[in-house]
Amino acid sequence: MFNWIIQHFIGNIPAIFWAMLAGAGVGVHFLTVFLARIPQVKPYAIFIRIISMVATWVGVFMFGSAGVTAIWQEQLKLAEQ
């Protein structure tokens, strides 16, 4: 049941979302260089950088997975015909 819920929600997310997540992660990662210069934000900059790196890796991994899934679904449709 849990697997079906995860597959249903993740399977309905468009592939472009994962590319945007990876791009946003890289952008925020570089933005933390400037955020670290603000004294009020400096203690949080390392945590923001870690979260942005995790978001980048998740986005890249899931974008690749979405591409492979699309290829397999297309081959499955062709095989069914």
Secondary structure, DSSP 4 states (H G I P E B T S, - for coil): -HHHHHHHHHHTS-HHHHHHHHHHHHHHHHHHHHHTTSTTTHHHHHHHHHHHHHHHHHHHHHHHHHHHHHHHHHHHHHHH-
